[in-house]
């Protein structure tokens, strides 16, 4: 084999970096960027291939996207499509991929063991994740606008392609020069070079063509806002492919100003306004120096430097990453923010008005690498400022002064109020997976409200109400502050938080009908209550169990069973409680999804017994992640910054098995479960004309077997306007009853005797239409049999269906 060529070794890097870098080129012209990091706790790699959806054949839209999902199928040397924790030592790993217009990328945190693809005809159905992804995108405005933009482009240009693909384009209807590799490991550069040469030298060089083409808005916003033509403007570039990009300007206009859109367009392209010289940006940096010192070990917790009735301040000097940046996290604790739906909406309006008043400053700050956020939480008002610490104090001061001295202008108030009203309305039309978590909080938190409750309060709040409310809000607070690097910190008055405890043995289901009639996706959040967040050992067990099931749940429920594109599992933390949840968005029914989650959790018992538990904790990767870690422990009120490390180290496999049997096992009598079912109004599985005819024929045969006299043609005609789908069982049964009463003139007892058997047959018939196995196809366990007996209970939260399964 020809020697490996080192293209670059002495790369310029920041003085605070301990990593070593080099770039090599293999004989097949594959370039690899190697990184030696002596302090890394992971081995990671990223492969970039010069093939994207611009390379799709015209008659196979979305094929690059399908190939991206084929990357999860494994390799010939791997016995399974994806290695699971039942067969290998659990590692803190991430595996993902994406396909863009001119590239495809796969990145992971485990060492590569082979390069031969395993995608075969048997795994092709598992590659077809694009169809559920496309269904997920159908009601997402940003995706619809993007595809509209593509459809309006030149049909002969590659940008016109339908990049996601769907079942029709992929079922009914890569390649190297162009491959780049990045590897990061603890091993030396020489060792990494030998690995890359061994593993990637056999990749065929196909000499892919690299697709490439040749080559102040803030004052505009101030102008059009003064004209009351618009209240928001954003601009930026979007890369299309190498050497080509779009520069887009998005302007949000009030409804009564839509007629002025052309005037807004003229302003954007007006050379006079665009040539206006901006005033000096006071946030531009003057100091970027960092004094790095040799230390034995970085501090693992912040230091409390003040604690009294008014404020508690924590400070942590950056002795880990040595960057000229800082973060300030502040909570102004106040009981007013969540005292009632009205006060919560008023608090949100206050935050929005402050952000609105700071728009001129925030743009300059953003250009200089600074950012801030102001929002409400169950604790009070949350303030964060981050970025380069040289001018962070300047932005911090402007935020605080704007909060203190806010003038509630009627015109800006109505703009903000209209925007919030639309946000509450639009929230009901989000993807189900974005809505379901709000219902879990609504049912488990002591104080939480649904969007319609908040929207009802918003209607009655005026500008004067907010003007008189926010001084009271700011007057009675206690400050909690965390400063990381040169920042300093604030916090507010104690406000006791509580969560609803789900009793042992509970098996609740809360059902909500989604508002969007065009949406075909259901969503389930399957929540298992574990216990008090104050129990450090229980927290450690929950985190470890979440880590153990993360990859197997994704592999089984999404990759193998193809239940839906959105599948995730995790530990779930609230103010005082913790639990474990699995979330799936799918066009399949929530009852079916729940049965598959039950099956996965039952099967995981066997895997748990053979797992080799790796209790290594993931290292923090940057200043932001370290600040978030500290702030989460401060916000919880327990301040155990390093306790979790000790707790995880002491865990044993018998402890985890006991945890599973008590809190997770579907057969457990002590398990506490709450399932949120977000039900779609429409169904993706509607009967074809042939299936509809077969269904009516089945009804005809059942009626004939009862020796009932009827007109077959009228029976068929009566179902012309009835949707035949899994969601229409009640409507179908009602139509049969109506036909018997109006056309056959059957007595009530005769109707009941006929409708009963027909209804019993409906489940299997509709399951056939949906393409799912019927419940009778498999062997039912005791838990599944118990699940079929429903016992309704009253719900203290709402009049929606909220029942316990006995």
N, C-alpha and C positions, 0 to 999 in steps of 0.2 A: 504494500500500500504506500502511496506517495506520502511524503511528510506533511504534517500539519503546519500551516503558515501562521505566524503571529503577526497580525496587522498592526496592533497598537498595544503598548504596555504601560507607558508612563502617562496615563491620562490625568488631566488637570482635575482636581477635586477640592472641596472645602477642607480647610486645615483641621476641622474637628472630626473628619471622617476617619475611621480606623480601617475601612475596607480597602482591599486591593482589587484592581480591575485589569482585565486584558481582553482583547478581541482577537479571535482566531478564525481561520478559514480552512475548512476541510477540503480534501481533493475534489469532492463533488460540488465545490463552490458554496457550500452551506456556511454562513457566517454565524458565529456564536459569541455572545458577550458573557464572560465569566466573572463572577463576583465571589471573592473570598471574604467572608464575614466571621471573624473568630468568636463573636458574641451571639451569633444567630442560634435560635433554638429550633430552627426548621431548615429543611432542605426544600428549595422551590425551583420551579422551572416554568418558562413560558415559551411556547412555540408559536410563531407568527407565519402564516402562509399567505402568499400573494394571490389569493383567490377569494372573491366575495360574490355578492349577488349581481355585480356587473358581469360576472362570468356565466350566469344562468343562461341556459338555452331558452330561446323564445317560447318553445313549446313545453318547457319545464320550469315555470316560475316557482321560486322558493327552494330549488334543489340544493343550493349552497347552505341554506338554513337547515335542511334535512341532514346534510353531511355533517354539519356542526354537531347535531344531536347524535350522530353515529359515533362521535368521539367517545361517548360514554359507554359504548358497547364493549370496550376492552380489547384484548389482543389474542392472537392464536395461542400464545403461551400461557394465557390466563384461562383457567378452567371455568371461571364464571364470568358473566358479562361485566360485573362490578364486584371487586373483592369486598366482603362484608366483615363486620366485627366478629362474626361467628367463626371465621377461618383465619383471621390474621390479627396481629396485635393492634389494638386501637391506637391510632395516631391522631394528633390534632391536625387534621388535613382539610384542605379545601380543593375542590375540583370543579372547574366551570369552564365555559367557552362562550364565544360570541362570534357572529358573522356580521361583518360590515359591508360596505359597498365594494371595496377593493381588497379586503383582507379577511382572514379568519384566524382567530386566536384561541388557543387552549392553554390554560394556566392551572397549575396544581402545586401542592406542597409535599409531594412524595417523590422519591427517586424513580426515574423511568426504568422499566425492566425489559421492555421490548418495543419494537417499532412496526411489527407487522399487523395490519388491521384485522379485526375479527368480524366486521360487518358482513353478514351473510343473508341469504334469503329468509332464514328463520328469524333474524333480528330486524329485518326491514320494518315490520309493523311497529316495533318499539322505537324506530327512528322518527315515527310520524307524530312527534310532539308539536310541530308547527300547526296542525289543525286546531287543537285546543288553544294554542296561543293566539291563533287568528280569531277564534271565537271570543277569547278574552278581550281582544282589541276592538271588536266590532262596535262596542258602545263607549269607547274611549276617544274623546274628542281630538286629543293630540295625534293619535294614530290615524283617525279618519281624515284629519286635515293634511297629514303627511301624504297619505295615499291619494287624496284629492290633488295635492300639489304635484305628485308624480304623474297622475293621469292627465294633467293639463300640460305636461312637458312634451317635448318632441318625441313621438312614438319611435323614431329611429335612434334615439339616444339611449344609452344603457341606463340612465337615471330613471327611465320610464318603467323599469321592471317592477313586478310585484314581489318584494323581497321576502315577505314572511312565508307565503305559500299556504295552501290549504289542502284538504283531503282530495279535492278534485284535481288540483294541479300536480300533486305528488303521487297519487295512487292511480288515478284514471288517465290520465293522459298518456383526493386531489393530488394534486400534481406536484420537482423542486426547482432549480434556481428560482427564487421567490420564497424560500423558506428561511426564516431567521429564528435563532434560539437564544434564550437568556437563562442562565443557571446561577443560582445563589446557594452557597453551602459553607459549612465550617471548614471543609477540606482546603488544602492548598490549591493554588492555581494550576500547578503541574498535575495534581491528581484529578482535578476537574477536567483538564484538557484531555487526559487519557480516557476518562469516562465518556466524554462527548465523542471522541474519535471512535471509540468502540461501538457506541450505541447508534450513532447517526451517520457513520461513513457509508452505510449501505442504502441510504435514502437516494432514490434515483433523481438525477438532475434533469428536469424536463424543460429547462430554460423558458419559464413562463414570462410572458410579456408583462412588464410593469405598466399598468394603465396610468398615464400621466398627461396632463394638459398644461399649456403655458399660462404663462401668466395673464362743533360740539353740541352732541345730542342733548346734553343737559339744558343748554340754553333754549333749545327747541321745546322741551317739555315745559319750561317756565313760561314760554310764550303762549303755547296752545292751552296751557292750564289757565292762564290769565284771561284768555278768550272764552273759557268754559267749554272748549271743544273736546277736551280729553282730561283724564286724571291719572293715567299711567302710561309710561313709555319704557320700553326695553329694547336693547339692540345688541347684536353680537354676530359672530361668524359661525358657520357650520361647515366643517370640512366635508367635501363630497368624495374626493379621491386625491391622489398626489397631484399637487399643483393647481387644484381647483377647489373653490369654496363658495358658499353663499354668505352674503352679509344681509341679515334680515333686521327689519325694524318693526316692532309690534307696538301698536297703540291701542289702548282701551278707551273707547268712547262711551259716554252715557247714551241711553236710548234716544233722548231728545236731541242729541247732536250727531246722529248718524248721517243726517243730510249734509253735514259739513266735512265729510270724509275727504272730498277732493281738495278742500282748502288745507286740510292737514297734510295731505300728500305734497301740495305745492310748498308748504312751509319746510318740510323735510328736505326738499331739493332746492330750496332757496339759497343761492350762493352768498347772499348778504348775511343771513343769519348764521350760515355755516362758517363764515369767516370771522365771526366775532371772537375776539381774544378773551379767553377766560381769565378770571382773577387768579391770583396766586393760590395754589393748593396748600393750605396750612398743614396738611397731613403728610406731605412728602418727607421721607426719612432723611436724617442728617447723620445718624450713627447706626452702624451695623456691626460694630466690633463685639466679639465674644471672648471673654477671658476664661480659657479652659484650664482647670486645675486637675492634677492627679489626685484621685481619691481612692480609698480602699474599696468601698462599696457605697452605691447611691442610697440615699435615705428612702425608706419604704412607706413613709407616712408624712403628712404635713404637720407642722408645728402650730399649736394653738398659741397665739401671741396676745390675745385679749378675750376676756369672757366676763361680761357683766349683764345688767338688766337690759341694756340697750342693744348690745352687739356682741357677736362672737366672731372672731377673725382667725382664719387659718392661713398659713403661709408655707409655700414649698419652693425652695430654690431649685432651679433646673440644674441638677447635677448628673443627668442621664443623657440628654440629647444635645446639650450645649448649642442651642440655636438662639438667635436674637429675637425671640418671640415670647409672648406671654398670654395668659388667659385670666380673666376675672369672672368668677361666677358669684352671683348675689341672689339671695331670696329675701324679699321683703315679706316676712310672714304676717299675714293678716286674715282674721276670720271672715272679713267682709267679702272676699273674692268668691267664696263658695257658700255664703250664707243662704242664698236663695237663687232661683233662676234669674230673677231680675238683676240682682247685684252682680251675678256672674256675667251677664250680657253687658252691663254698664262697665265692668272692669275690662272686658274685651274691647269695647268701644274706646275706652281711654287709651289702651295700648295701641290700637290702630291709629288714633288721632295723633299720638306722640310720634309714631313712625311716619305718618303723613307730614308732620311739621319738620321732621328731620331729613326729608328726601334730598334737599339741596346739599346738606353736609354728608349724608351717607354715600352719595355718589363719589364725591372726592375721596372719602375714606376708603371706599372699595378700590378705587384706582391705586391707592397707596398701600394696599394689602391689609386693610383693617376691616373688621366686621363687628356688628352688634346684633343682639336680639332682645326683644321685650315681649313677654307673653304671660299668660295666666297659668296657674297650676293649683292643685288642691291645697298647697301650702301658702299661696299668695301670689305675688308678682315675681317673675323670674327675669333677671337681667344678666346678660353675658356680653363680654367684650373680648375680642381676640385679635391677634395679628402681631405686627412688629411692635415691640414694647417701647421704642423710641417715642412714638406719638400716640400710644394707646391711651395715655392719661388725658390727652386733648379730646379724643372722641368720647371717653368715659364722662368727662365733665359736661360735654354738650348734651349727652343723653340725660344725665341727672337734672341739668338745668331745664331741659325741655319738659321733663316730667313735673318739676316743681312749678314752672311758670306757664304751663300750657294755657293758651287762649282758645276756647272752643268757638271757632268761627262757624256760623250757621251753614254757609255754603259747603265748607269742607265736611261738616258733620253729616249733611245729607248725602254727600258722595260716599263717605265711609259707611254710613248706615245702609245705603242701597247695595254697596258691595258685600256687606255682611249678610244682608237678606238673601242675596243671590247665592252666597256661599252655603247658607243653611239649606236652601232649596236644592242646589247642585249636589250637596252631600248625599241626598237621598237617591241620586242617580249615578253615584260612583260605582266602581266594580264592587261586587258583594264582598270580596276579601278585604276591601278597605273599610267596609261598614261593620263587619261582624265583631271586631274588637271593641267597638263602642258599645255594643249591646252586652258584651261580657262585663265591661266596666259598669254599665248601667245596672246590671243585676247583682253585682258583687260589692260595689262601693256603697258606703253609707250615703254619700251625696253625689248623685250624677243625674243628668237629665238628657232626654232625647232631643234631637234637633228641632222637632216640631214644637216642643215645649219652649226652647230658647227663642225660636222664631216668633212665637206668640208674644213673648215678653218684649222682643225688639220693637214690635209694632207700636208700643205705647211709650217708648222712651224718646225724649226730646233732647235738644242740645242743652237746655238749662238743667235738665236732670243730671247729665254727665258733669256739667260745670260745678254743680253743688255736691256731687258724689265723690269725685276724686280727691278733694282736700281731706275728707273724712277717711278715705282709704289710705292716704299717705300718713295721716296723723298718728294712727295707732298701729305701729309696726315694730317688729323686732328684726334686726338684721343679722343674717348669716352670710359670711364672706369667705371665699377661698381665693387666694392670690397665688398664681404659679409663675415664678420668675420675679419680675419687678412689679407685679400687680398687687393690689390690696383688696379687701373684701368686706361685705355687709350681710346681715340677716334679720329676720323679723320675729314678732311675738309668737310664742308657742301656740300651736293650733293642733289639738289632738285629732289624729286621723283614725278611722275605723273602717273595717271591711266586714261584709256579711260572711258568716261561717256556714259552709254547706255541711249538714250533719252527716255522720258516717252512715253508709248504706243508701244514701240518696242517689237517685238516677233521674235527674230533671231534664226536661227538654223545653226550650223556649223557641217558638216559631214566629217569624215575622215575614210578611209578604213584601217583596221588593216593589218599589214604586214604578220603576221603569218597565213599561209593558213590552218593550222590544228586547229586553235582556233575557237570555236563555240560560244564564249560568246560575246555579245554586251555590251556596257556600255553607260549610259547617265549621264551627269552632268547637272542638271536643275538649272540654276543660276538666281536669281532674284536680280537685282541691287536695292539698297536701297538709298544710298546717301553718303555724306562725312563722313569720319571717324572722322573728327574734331568736329562733332556735338555730344556732350556728351549724350544728351537725345535720339538721334537716335541710338547711340551705345547701350544704356541701353535697349531700346525697342527690338533691334535686338537680343541681348543676351537672353532676357527674352522669346521672341518668339521661339528662338531656343530651349530653355529649355522646353517650353510648348509642342513643337511638337516632341521632341526627342523620347520618348517612344511610343506615338500614331503612329508615322510614321513607326517605326520598327515593331510594333505589326500589323498594317494594311497591309503594303506593303510586309513584309517578312513572319511573322507568319501566317496571315490569307490568303493573296493572293498568297503566295509562289512564288513571282516574281523572287527571286534569293537569293543566300547566302550572297552576299555583298549588304547591304542596310544601308545607314546612311544619316543623315540630320544634318546641323549645320549652324551657322553664318559663313560667310567667310569674312576675313579681308585682304585688300591689303594695299599698301603704303598710299593711300589717300582716298580710297573708302571702302565701306562695303556692304555686301549683305547676302542673304540666299540661301543655295543650298541643293539639294537632289541628292544623287548619288546611282545608282543601276547598278549592273552587272548581266546580265541574258542572257539565251539563247533565250529569247523572243525578238521580234523586238523593236527597240528604239521608233518607233511610238506608239506601244502599251504601252510601259513603260511610255511614256510621257502622254498618256491619263489617265493612272492610277494615276500618280502624280497629274494631274489636278483634278481628281475625289477626291483624298484624301484632297487636299487643299480646294476644294469646300465644302466637308463634314465637315471640321474642323471649319467652320464658326459657325455651331450649337454648337459644343463643346466649342468654345471660349466664347459663351454667358453664359454657365453654370459653367465655371471653377472657383474654388476658388484659387486665385493666391497666392502662397507662395513665398514671395519675399526674403526669407532668402538666403544669399550668402554662397557659400561653403567655408569652412575654408581651409587655406593652410596647407598641411600635413607634409612637411619636408623642409629642407634648400633648396633643389633643386627647389621645386615648388615656394618657396618664391622668390628666385633669378630670376626665369623665369618670375614671375609676375612683379617684378621691372624692369627687362631688357626689357620686351615688351613695357612698358610705356616709358622708356628712348628711345628705338628705334623708337617709333612712333613720338617722338619730342614734345609730349603734356604734359608729366610729371604729369598727373593727377592720382597719385597713389591711392587716396581714393575717387575720384569724382564719380566713378561708384557706390559706396555704397550709396551715397546720391541720385544719379539719380534713382536707382532702388527703393528706399524707397518712392519716390514721384510718381511713376507710378500708374495709375488707370486703371480699366478695360475699361472704355470708350476710354482712350488713346490707349490701345492695340487693341480694335475693330477698331478704326480709322486707326491705323497702318496697320492692316490686309487688310482693304478695299482699302487702297491706294497702298500698295506695294506687296501684296500677292495674293489677290483674283483673280482667273483666269478671272472673268468677269470685272475686273477693266480696265478702259480706260487709267489710268495713270501708270499701272504696266510696268516695264522694264524687259524683259526676254531674256536670251541667253541660248540656249540648245546646249550642245556638244554631238554629236552622234558618238560614236566609233563603226563602223560597222564591224562585222566579215565577212570574205570571205566565210566561211562554215556555214552550218546550222545544229543544233542538231535535227531539225524536218524534216527529209527526209521521203518521202513517202515509204510505204511498197509496195511490188509487187502488192498486192491486191488493194491498194489505187491508184497506178499508172495505173492499168488496168481500175479502175472506172473513173479516170480522162480522159483517152483516150476515153472511151466509151461516156463520156459526150461531148467531142469534136465531136465524130462521130455523135451523135444525133443532135448537133447544125448544123453541115455541112449538114446532111440529111434533116433538116428542111428547108434549103435554096435550096433544089432540086439540089444540086451540085453532079455531078457524080465523084466518087473517089474509090480507092481500099482500103478497110478497113485494110487489112493485111499490106499494105505499110504504112498507117497512123500509125499503132501500131509500126512497125519496125523503123520508123523515130524518135521515142522517146526513142529508146533503150539506147542511150548515153546521154540523157538529164536528168540532176538532177531535181527532182521534190521536191521543197521546197519553203518556203515563200520568200527566197532571189532570186529565179530563175524566177520570174514573167516575166521579160523582155526576158529572154532566151527562155521561153516557147512560148511567143507570137511570137518571132522571128522565132522559129521552125515551128509554124503553118503557118506563112507567107511564109517561104521557101517551105513548102510542097505544098501550094496552087500554088505558082509560078512555081515550077519545076515539080511536078507530075500532078497537075490538069490543069495547063496552064491557070489559071484564069487571067483575065485582072486586071490592078491596081485598078479600081473602085470596081470590085467584091471582090478583096482581102480586101480592106478597109471595105466593107460592112459586110464581114464575121469576120475579125479579131476584129472589134470593139465590137460586142456582146460577143465574146469569152473572150476578155480581161476583160469586165465588170463582167463576171462570175468567173474569176480567183480569185478575192479577197476572195469571200466566200468559194470557193473550197480549196484554200491554207490555209485559216484560220482553216478549218476543219482538215487538215493534222496536223497543229501545235497544235491542241487541245485548241485553244483560241476561245472565243466567237467573232464572227465577229462584226464590228462596227454597223451593222444594228440590232443586237440583243438587243441593249439597246436604250434608248431614248436619242437623241442628244440634248444637250443644245446649246444656241447661240454661246458659245465659241467654242464648238466642230465643229459646222457647219462652223465657220469662219476659223478654223484650216485647213479645207480641201482646201481652196483657197490659192495657193502658188504664191507669187510674187517674182521673182528672182531680187536681187540687186547685184551690183558689190561689191567686197570685197577688201579693201585696204591692207589687211594683206597677202592674198594668193589666189591662183587660185582655191583652193578647193571650194566645194559648200558652200556658205555662203549667206543665203537668209532670207528675212523677210516675215513672214506670215501675210497677210492682214486680 
